[in-house]
Amino acid sequence: MHPAFILKVVIVSASGALAPGPLTAASIAVGARKGWRSGFGLALGHTLAEVPVVLAVFYGLSSLLFSEALRAWLGVLGCSSMIFFAALTIRDAVKGVGISGREGPKGGVLATGFALTMFNPLFIAWWLSVGSLLIAEVVPLGLAGLAAMYLSHVWIDYAWLTAVACAGSVSKLNPKVYRAALLLLGGSLFYFGLSLLATTVKII
């Protein structure tokens, strides 16, 4: 698998993982009480919810992507969604959207990670749009390609949620560094979205 594609997966995934959301908030809330393991547990619960969705998208695309026109229109949808998520990321960075973890999640961290993932509408929307665009690129490589793509994606969730749980509170996260990271990732995602959209439109 080309290193450029791996880099794209990492940047696109990071822009979603680092954005303010329920999993990050939960890792802050439980981190102060249970330490770094709680962040790892949340990430594991997230993975258990995510893998079936990824496989469903992969096998669905495998059966549908024989049509060049369908691939092109899927590209338009995915690129447009990528630009939309980039705009949300940049907006959060500019506005300095914070994350409150004062109310900790109820129940075990594994179940919490699973539930917060499955009941987050942006999660499903991301995999049906931006994520499906990444998956479409590895369909010709089969399950080995999908595994490589997913590992390039999911490690960021483990690294981020574990790091946030270690911090234990919002006050220990440097707001300026966090906002700068969001701006950088949002800008990178915006660039990928525009460049891929330009290429896709030429095909149609």
Helices and strands as residue ranges (DSSP letters): H 3-17, H 22-34, H 36-64, H 68-95, H 109-118, H 121-128, H 130-138, G 139-141, H 142-167, G 170-172, H 175-203
